[in-house]
Amino acid sequence: MLDLTFKFSQHSLTDFVECPRRFYLRYVVKQVWPLVETDPLGLDPFERQLYLWRGVMLHRWIERYWLGIPPSTSDDPELNLWWVRFLATDFSDLPEQRLPELALVAAIEDHQQQPRLLYARFDLLASEPGRAIIIDWKTLRGARPPRYQTFATRMQTRIYQYVLTTAGAAYNHSDPFAPEHIRMRYWLANFPDTPWIEVPYSEEQYARDREWLQRLIGDITRREGEAQFEMTSDERNCMYCTYRTLCRRTQALPPAQEQDQWVDIEAITELDY
C-alpha cells in the first residue's frame, strides 16, 4: 500500500505504534484532518500558535548561527530568553564539522526483504573522523525536564542514531561510524538547570534497533486495506488525535493539570525542523 519511495520517519512510525488506523488515514489515504489540533496542556489556539512560532523561529535562528548568518531580532520575551540561553551554552566540546538541518536517509528491509527508506533530519550534526554528536533543540513545556530514560527510549533517538550509523559514512571519510562513537544530545531551551541530556550508542543497541525497525516496518508493509489498520485499544491516544471523530471517539478531554508534566511541541505538530 506504500510504494518504495515512501520515507518512514520518527513521526510516521510513532503514529503507527500509537494507532495503526491513524497511520493509515494520515499516510496511506492522506485523509484531510477533520478536526483542529487540541493542546494537551490547555493552551487556546492563539497561545498554541504563538508557542509553535517561537519554536520554529528558535530553530531558524540557531541554523543561521551555525551558518555564520546574523539572526533576526524579535520583541517576544520568551523567544529572546531561549536565544540568550543558547548563546550562553558551551559548545566547545563539539566536533569541528558542524552541519545544521542535515537530512539523511538509510535503507532498511521490509518483510519481503525489499529495501525501504528511513528518514532522519538532524537539527545539527557535529562530526570529525571517528566521532559524531547529533544535537536536537527542544522547546519542551512543563514543570520539570523529562528523565534520561525518556530520551534514551524515544523513537527519535533510536531512529536518528540508527540512521547515522547506517548511512553516515560520508561524514567520516567514507567509513561508517562505529555505534559507540555516536551520541545524541538534546538541548532543552526551557530548563537552564538541565541544559542538555545526552544518550550514548553501542553495537548492541544498534543491533536491537535494526531488528526492531525491520519488524516494525515489516508489520506495516504486510498490511493491506483499512481493516488491517485497526484502531488503538488505548483510547488515551485518541484524546488529541485529529481523526477521532472519524473513529467516533469523541470523549471529553481531561483537565490540563492531569496531563504529563511536559509536552514535546514538535512531536505533537509533526514539524520536521
N, C-alpha and C positions, 0 to 999 in steps of 0.2 A: 504493500500500500504506500510505501515511501520509496521514491526512486533512489538510486545510488548516489545522487548528488546531495541528498539531504544531509545537513550537518547537525549531528547531535551535540548538545551543549549542556552546561550545568542547569540551565533553565528548563529545557525540554525534558531532561531526564528526571529532574525534581518533580515536574508536573506528572510524569508517568508514575513515579514512586508514590506520590500523594494520591493520585486518582487517574487510572488509565483512561476513563471517559474524558477527563479534561484534556489529556494529551491528544486523544482522537479529535475532539472538537477544535482544538487550537492548531494542531499541526497537520492533521490528515485532511479534514474537510475545510479548515480555515474559516470556521464559523465566526461571524461578526459578534462581538461581545454584546449581549442583550442588556447588561447592567453596567453602571459605573462602578469603579472600584471603591470599596469601603475600607477606611483606615482602621487597622486593629487597635490603635490607641486613641481613637475617638476624635481625631482632627476633622474639622469641617473641610469641604472641598478646597476652599481658598487656602487654608493653612497647609493642607497636604501638598497642593501645587507649589506653594512657596518653599516648602521644605525640599521638594524634589528639585526645584530650580536651584536652590543652594547646592545640592549635591552635584548636579550637572556642572554648575559654574566652578565649584572647587576642583573637580576633575579636569576641567579645561584649563584652569589656571595652573594646576600642577603640571599638566602636559606641556604648556608653554614654558614653564620654569625649566624643565629638563631639556627643552629645545633651545633655550637661551633667548626666548622672546619675552619681553616685559609683559606682565599680565595686565588686564584691565583693572579698573577700580570699581568699587560698589559702595553704596550708602547703607547696605544691610549689615547690622552689627554682628549677627551670628556668623555670617559668611566671613566677615573680616576677622572674627575671633579664630575661626578654623584656620584661616590663612596665616595668622600670626603664630599659631601652634605648629603649623607645618614648617614655617621658616625657622622656628626655634629647635626643630628636631635635628639631631646629629646623624647625618648620613655618611659620615667619613668611613664607615666600615664596609660600604658597598663596593662591589667590584667596579672596575673602571668603566666598562662599556655600559651605558645606561640608556635603554630604549623604551620610550613611553608608548602606550597604546599599541602594543605589538600583538597581532593576531597570528595564531599558529594552528595548523590542522594536522592531526595524526590519523593514521589508518588503523582500524581495528576490525576483526572479523565478526560477522553475524552468525546465526545458527546454521547457515549453509556454507560457511567459510568464505562468504563474499566480503570483499573489503568495504567497510563503512567509514564515514568521516566523523571525527570527533574534534570539536572546535573549542578553542580557548582564546580569550583576549586578555592579555596581561596589562594592568594599569602601568606597570613598569617591570621590565626585565633588566636586571643588573648582572652582567656576566663577565668572566675572564676565563682563560684556559683552566679547566678543572674545577670551576666553582660558579654557581648561579643562585641568585635570590630573586624570587617572584614577589613583587610587592603589590598589595591591593589597598586602595584608600577607602576606608569605611566611614560613612556618616551615620552611624547607628544612633538610634534614640533609646533612652532607657535610664533607669536609676543606677545601674551598675553595668560594667562590661561583661560580655559573655565569658564563660570559663574557657580555659585552654582546650578542654576536651571537645567543646562545641565546635571550635575551629578545626581541630585535628580530624574530626569525623565528618566534616562538612563536605557536601558534594563538590563544591568549588575547589576545595583543597585537593581532593583526591584526583579530580579530573585535570586540574592545572599541572600538578606535579607529574602525573602520568604522561600528559601530552608533551611536556618539556623533555622528559626522559626519552620518550619515543621519537620525537620529531625535532629535537633542538640541536642536532649536530652542527648546523650552520653557524651556531653561536659559540662553538667550542672547537674551532679549527677543523671542522668536518668529522670530529669524533663525538659519538653520543656522550652526554653527561652520565656519569655513574649516579645512580639514585642518591647515594649517601652524600653527594656533592651538591645536592639541590635542597633549598629551603624555601618555605613560603612565609612571608611576613605580612601580617595585617596591621595597618596603621589606623588608629582609632581617633577620629577628629574630636569626638565628644568626651574623651576620657584622658585628660592630661596626665593623671597619675599612673595610667597604664597606656603609654603611647603606642605600644605595639605588642602583638603576640606572634611568636614565630614557631612554625611547625617544621621539624626536620623530616627527611625522607630516608628510605632504606631499600635495599634489594628485596627484602621480604615483603615490605608494604607494596612495592611496585608489582610483585607477582600476585599479591592478593587483589590489587586494584585491576590488573589486567583480567584476571579470572572473573571478578565481579562485574566489570564493564562488559565483557563478552557475554556473560549470562544475561545481564540486563538488556543490552541491545538485541541479543538473540530472542529474548522474550517478546520484545516489541515487534521485531520484524517477522516473526512467525504468525502473528495475529492477522486476521482478515475480517473486515466488517465491524460495524458498530457494536454488535452483540458481544464480540470478543474483547472489547474495551469496556470492562464493567465499571460501574460507579464504585467509589470507595465505600468501604463499610464503616470508616471512621468519619462521621459527619462533622467533626470539628474542622476537617479540611474544606468543608463546604461553606463555612461562615463568611469567608471573604472572596469566594470564587465568583467570578463574573458570569458563570454559566449556571448558577444554582437554580434560577427559575426554570431553565430548560429541563432540569432534573427533578423539579418540584421539591426542592429542598430549601425552603424559604423561612426556616425557623428564625426566631428573634435572635439578634446578636447579643452576646453577654456584655455587661458594662466594661468600659475600657480598663478599669483598675483590676479586673480579673485576668487580664491578658499577661503574657510574658513581660518581663521587665525590660526587654529590648526588642527592637524590630529592625531588620535589615531592609532599608528603603529600596535598595537596588533589586533585591530578590523579589520583593512584592510587585514591583512595577516592571520587572523583566527588562530593565535598561541594561544593555551591554555596553558599558562605557568604553 
